[in-house]
Amino acid sequence: MRKDLKALFAGLLALSLVACGGGGSSATTTTTEPSSGGTEATAAATTTSDEGKVLRIATQYSVSTLLPWKSTQDGDYYIFNNIYDSLVINSASDYLPGFAKSWTVADDQVTWDFTLREDAYWHTGNDLFGDEKVNVTAQDVADSIAFLMDEKNEAFQLENMVNAIESVEVTGNHSLRIVAKQPDALFLYYMSQVYIIPMKAIDEGYDLNAHPVGSGPYKFVSHKVDDEVVLEKNPDYSATLEPGLDKIIFKIMPDKSVAAIALQNGEVDIVPQLLSTDITAVSNDDKLVLVPASTSWYRFMAYNLDHEKFQDIKVRTAIAEAIDFDSIVAAIFANDAGVTLAIPSYGGGIPNEYYGGDTETWKKMTPFDTDAAAALMEEAGWTKGADGIYEKNGEKFAFTIKAPSSDGQRVKMCEMAATYLKQFGMDVTVQQTEFATLADDVLAGDTEVWCMGGGSGINGPQFLYYSPIAATIFRTGYVDPELDALIDTAFHTVDDAEREAMLKEVGVKAVESRIHIGGYFEYTQTGANKRVTGFDNCDLLIPLTCDYRNVSVN
């Protein structure tokens, strides 16, 4: 089968690859002025001499919302993390000081004491605070947590906060005690989701979606829908740390190939998640540098398990074993620079960089074996008709895969998988769908198979498989009380070795159950102009200015 599909895959890959879409809602933020952008406008802006130190970041994500308690989309967090202070910063490898300078946990593993910054002030120059410098205190943190835990606010953090926190006590003007309900390995992760918001805005009905106000290193200036978001330096950010940039412009460029050209032309300074087809050109450009991600991102194809045909595990296993994901991933991510851009996931949802990740074990559990897959289909009662398509009780085995149109790499994976399945004997079509529509369809149950990305963090198994948390666009409807109990126990186990063993078992169970068909872990490469300094870690999900780094430009 590999030989039969080689030429076809080459043709598919010759088509234009479009941008990599992310998670998020379908909400739209209103603009302060109409869009008139594009690369021509950006190029003109770079010639302005009186702007100071300006960093231009090309992002493939349109803004879904500027309310930090409403979004789960990476592109929104690029912006939030520079406008708002979070209690703790969650980096790929560690938890870093945010608004909390330091913290301790008592021997009981539930009592956490946080020492907070004393030099933080709400942004000035807006209609909420005017020119008055108002200090941010422990009470503001307590109020922000209470806001997230109030179900009427419908914060995405609600369930995590309610399940994790027993009480919050202000112990001083800049100190706070939080008591957890039980020992929890994810406690600091939950605290990283606490963005400090001004309750004055909530009390006065101020529109934080149109005009965000925080205490972070950069202040909101403007948002042009589907064009750009502009931030400027917060001169009151810290008594000891001055933000390294005068202005940040997030240029919204859904087509990553266009963004790569803009990077090479000097129109933007940073392009996250370069396409494999652009890696060589960027690596060969002496004014540019590749900055690799330290962890991978999970991209997967999943079943809607409410559909009867996918409830038989023999059928789910047959589908997984009829697709050669090794060849698919190799074809999509081939590049002349010799950079590893992705590895197959084999249906396991935990990146190797985290406890529980074990792609070698999962590969052995998911061989590419069309003979074994055919035997499983027959055992499940499906036989091939005269047209070569499996059928049972007069029904053809047919389904549609919905793929995010904003991510050409995921579209290609779905198209190649569909090609394998058609040759195997299934009538499969791929429907490219705008991401917001796809998200709505998943939540409404209006999918058969879909392609998604997410769960690529320390809480990935909970994010993907833990059924007690309300349904999200990342879960398939699979419910297994034993798997839920194992995940719950693992994340309430503070001993790393014990938790790792449990999460390895979670990964194996997820593959055994064929919750996902397959996919890949993507190791993204960010392209940056060499004039950018302090950007050794390419993660845009942490602030550009913090105790950890201070990004600037020469």
CORQUIGI-V278044 format. One record per residue. RES is the residue in one small letter. SS is DSSP state (@ for helix, = for strand, . for the rest). NEAR is the number of other C-alpha atoms within 8 Angstrom. D_CENTER is the distance of its C-alpha to the mean C-alpha in whole Angstrom. Layout:
RES;SS;NEAR;D_CENTER
RES;SS;NEAR;D_CENTER
This chain:
m;.;4;34
r;@;6;32
k;@;6;35
d;@;7;35
l;@;8;32
k;@;8;31
a;@;8;33
l;@;8;31
f;@;10;28
a;@;9;29
g;@;8;30
l;@;8;26
l;@;11;25
a;@;6;27
l;.;6;26
s;.;6;23
l;.;10;20
v;.;13;18
a;.;12;14
c;.;13;11
g;.;11;9
g;.;10;6
g;.;10;6
g;.;11;9
s;.;11;12
s;.;9;15
a;.;6;17
t;.;7;19
t;.;11;20
t;.;8;23
t;.;10;24
t;.;8;27
e;.;6;28
p;.;7;28
s;.;8;26
s;.;6;28
g;.;9;26
g;.;7;25
t;@;8;26
e;@;7;30
a;@;9;29
t;@;11;27
a;@;10;29
a;@;8;32
a;@;7;30
t;@;8;30
t;.;6;34
t;.;7;34
s;.;6;36
d;.;4;35
e;.;8;32
g;.;8;32
k;.;11;29
v;=;11;26
l;=;13;22
r;=;12;21
i;=;12;17
a;=;14;17
t;=;13;13
q;.;13;12
y;.;12;11
s;.;11;14
v;.;11;14
s;.;13;13
t;.;13;15
l;.;13;16
l;.;9;17
p;.;9;15
w;.;9;15
k;.;9;15
s;.;13;11
t;.;10;8
q;.;11;6
d;@;11;5
g;@;12;8
d;@;14;10
y;@;11;9
y;@;12;11
i;@;8;14
f;@;10;14
n;@;13;14
n;@;15;17
i;@;15;19
y;.;14;19
d;.;13;19
s;=;14;18
l;.;15;20
v;=;16;18
i;=;11;16
n;=;10;13
s;.;10;13
a;.;7;12
s;.;4;16
d;.;6;17
y;=;10;18
l;=;9;19
p;=;11;22
g;.;12;20
f;.;10;23
a;=;12;24
k;=;10;26
s;=;8;27
w;=;9;27
t;=;7;29
v;=;10;29
a;.;8;32
d;.;5;34
d;.;7;33
q;.;10;29
v;.;13;29
t;=;11;30
w;=;13;28
d;=;11;29
f;=;12;28
t;=;11;29
l;=;13;28
r;.;9;28
e;.;8;32
d;.;9;31
a;.;11;28
y;=;11;29
w;.;13;28
h;.;14;28
t;.;9;31
g;.;7;32
n;=;9;31
d;.;5;32
l;.;8;31
f;.;12;33
g;=;8;35
d;.;7;36
e;.;6;36
k;.;9;34
v;.;7;33
n;=;9;32
v;.;11;29
t;.;10;30
a;@;13;29
q;@;8;30
d;@;12;28
v;@;10;25
a;@;12;27
d;@;9;27
s;@;14;23
i;@;10;23
a;@;8;25
f;@;8;24
l;@;14;21
m;@;12;23
d;.;9;25
e;@;8;24
k;@;4;26
n;@;7;23
e;.;9;20
a;.;10;18
f;.;9;14
q;.;11;15
l;@;12;19
e;@;9;19
n;@;8;18
m;@;12;20
v;@;9;23
n;@;7;23
a;@;11;22
i;=;11;25
e;=;9;28
s;=;7;30
v;=;10;29
e;=;8;32
v;=;11;33
t;=;8;35
g;=;7;35
n;.;8;35
h;.;11;32
s;=;12;31
l;=;15;30
r;=;12;30
i;=;12;27
v;=;11;29
a;=;14;26
k;.;9;28
q;.;8;27
p;.;11;26
d;.;13;23
a;.;9;20
l;.;10;17
f;@;9;19
l;@;9;18
y;@;11;15
y;@;11;16
m;@;10;18
s;@;12;15
q;.;10;14
v;.;11;17
y;=;12;17
i;.;13;21
i;.;9;22
p;.;11;26
m;@;9;28
k;@;7;30
a;@;11;28
i;@;8;28
d;@;7;31
e;@;6;32
g;.;6;30
y;.;8;29
d;.;8;26
l;.;10;23
n;.;9;21
a;.;10;23
h;.;9;24
p;.;11;22
v;.;15;24
g;.;13;23
s;.;14;24
g;.;13;21
p;.;15;23
y;=;12;22
k;=;14;24
f;=;11;23
v;=;9;25
s;=;10;24
h;=;12;22
k;=;13;23
v;.;12;21
d;.;8;19
d;.;14;21
e;=;12;20
v;=;11;19
v;=;12;22
l;=;12;22
e;=;12;25
k;=;11;26
n;.;11;27
p;.;8;30
d;.;8;30
y;.;15;27
s;.;9;29
a;.;7;33
t;.;4;32
l;.;7;29
e;.;8;29
p;.;14;26
g;.;10;26
l;.;14;25
d;.;11;27
k;=;13;25
i;=;12;21
i;=;12;21
f;=;11;17
k;=;11;19
i;=;12;17
m;.;12;17
p;.;12;16
d;.;10;18
k;@;15;17
s;@;12;20
v;@;8;22
a;@;12;19
a;@;13;21
i;@;8;24
a;@;11;24
l;@;15;23
q;@;10;26
n;.;7;28
g;.;9;27
e;.;12;26
v;.;14;22
d;.;13;22
i;=;12;18
v;=;16;16
p;.;11;13
q;.;10;12
l;.;14;16
l;.;9;17
s;@;11;19
t;@;6;22
d;@;10;22
i;@;13;21
t;@;11;25
a;@;7;26
v;@;13;24
s;@;11;25
n;.;6;29
d;.;9;29
d;.;6;30
k;.;6;29
l;=;12;25
v;=;12;23
l;=;10;20
v;=;11;18
p;=;9;16
a;.;12;13
s;.;6;14
t;.;8;12
s;.;13;10
w;=;13;7
y;=;16;9
r;=;13;10
f;=;13;13
m;=;13;16
a;=;13;17
y;=;12;20
n;.;13;21
l;.;10;23
d;.;8;25
h;.;8;27
e;@;7;30
k;@;6;30
f;@;12;27
q;.;10;28
d;.;9;30
i;@;9;29
k;@;10;31
v;@;13;30
r;@;12;26
t;@;11;27
a;@;14;29
i;@;11;26
a;@;12;24
e;@;14;27
a;.;13;29
i;.;10;26
d;.;10;26
f;@;12;22
d;@;8;23
s;@;8;25
i;@;11;22
v;@;13;20
a;@;8;23
a;@;10;24
i;@;11;20
f;.;10;20
a;.;7;23
n;.;10;24
d;.;7;27
a;.;7;26
g;.;5;25
v;.;6;22
t;.;7;20
l;.;10;17
a;=;11;16
i;=;10;18
p;=;12;18
s;.;14;17
y;.;14;20
g;.;14;18
g;.;15;17
g;.;14;13
i;.;15;14
p;.;15;13
n;.;9;17
e;.;7;16
y;.;9;15
y;.;11;18
g;.;15;19
g;.;14;18
d;.;12;21
t;@;11;20
e;@;6;24
t;@;8;25
w;@;14;23
k;@;10;24
k;@;7;28
m;@;8;27
t;.;9;26
p;.;7;28
f;.;10;29
d;.;8;32
t;@;10;33
d;@;6;36
a;@;9;35
a;@;13;33
a;@;9;36
a;@;8;38
l;@;12;35
m;@;13;35
e;@;9;39
e;@;8;39
a;.;9;36
g;.;7;39
w;.;10;38
t;=;10;40
k;=;10;40
g;.;8;42
a;.;5;44
d;.;5;41
g;.;7;40
i;.;13;37
y;=;12;37
e;=;12;38
k;=;10;39
n;.;4;42
g;.;5;42
e;=;6;38
k;=;10;36
f;.;10;33
a;=;7;31
f;=;9;27
t;=;11;24
i;=;14;21
k;=;14;19
a;=;15;16
p;=;15;14
s;.;12;17
s;.;12;14
d;.;12;13
g;@;12;17
q;@;10;16
r;@;12;14
v;@;12;17
k;@;11;20
m;@;12;19
c;@;13;19
e;@;10;23
m;@;10;24
a;@;12;23
a;@;11;25
t;@;9;28
y;@;11;28
l;@;14;29
k;@;10;31
q;@;7;33
f;@;8;33
g;.;10;34
m;.;12;32
d;=;11;31
v;=;12;28
t;=;9;26
v;=;11;23
q;=;8;22
q;=;9;20
t;=;10;18
e;.;9;17
f;@;12;13
a;@;9;15
t;@;9;17
l;@;12;16
a;@;12;14
d;@;10;17
d;@;10;19
v;@;11;17
l;@;10;18
a;@;6;21
g;.;8;22
d;.;7;23
t;.;11;21
e;.;11;23
v;=;12;20
w;=;13;17
c;=;14;14
m;=;11;10
g;=;11;7
g;.;10;5
g;.;14;7
s;.;12;7
g;.;8;9
i;.;8;12
n;.;9;12
g;@;12;11
p;@;14;14
q;@;8;15
f;@;10;11
l;@;10;12
y;@;11;16
y;.;12;18
s;.;11;20
p;.;5;21
i;.;6;18
a;.;5;18
a;.;8;17
t;.;6;13
i;.;8;12
f;.;10;11
r;.;10;14
t;.;9;17
g;.;9;20
y;.;9;21
v;.;8;23
d;.;7;25
p;@;6;27
e;@;6;27
l;@;11;23
d;@;13;23
a;@;8;25
l;@;11;24
i;@;14;21
d;@;8;22
t;@;8;25
a;@;12;23
f;@;11;20
h;.;11;24
t;.;12;25
v;.;9;25
d;.;6;27
d;@;7;24
a;@;6;27
e;@;9;27
r;@;13;23
e;@;11;23
a;@;9;25
m;@;12;24
l;@;15;21
k;@;12;22
e;@;9;24
v;@;13;21
g;@;15;20
v;@;11;23
k;@;9;23
a;@;13;20
v;@;14;22
e;@;7;25
s;.;7;24
r;.;12;22
i;.;11;20
h;=;12;18
i;=;14;20
g;=;14;18
g;=;14;15
y;=;13;14
f;=;13;12
e;=;11;12
y;.;13;13
t;.;12;12
q;=;13;15
t;=;14;15
g;=;16;19
a;=;13;20
n;=;12;24
k;.;8;26
r;.;6;27
v;=;13;24
t;=;10;25
g;.;8;23
f;.;9;20
d;.;6;20
n;.;6;17
c;.;10;14
d;.;7;11
l;.;7;11
l;.;9;9
i;.;11;13
p;.;10;16
l;.;9;18
t;=;12;21
c;.;10;21
d;.;7;23
y;.;6;21
r;.;9;21
n;=;12;23
v;.;13;22
s;=;11;25
v;=;11;27
n;.;6;30
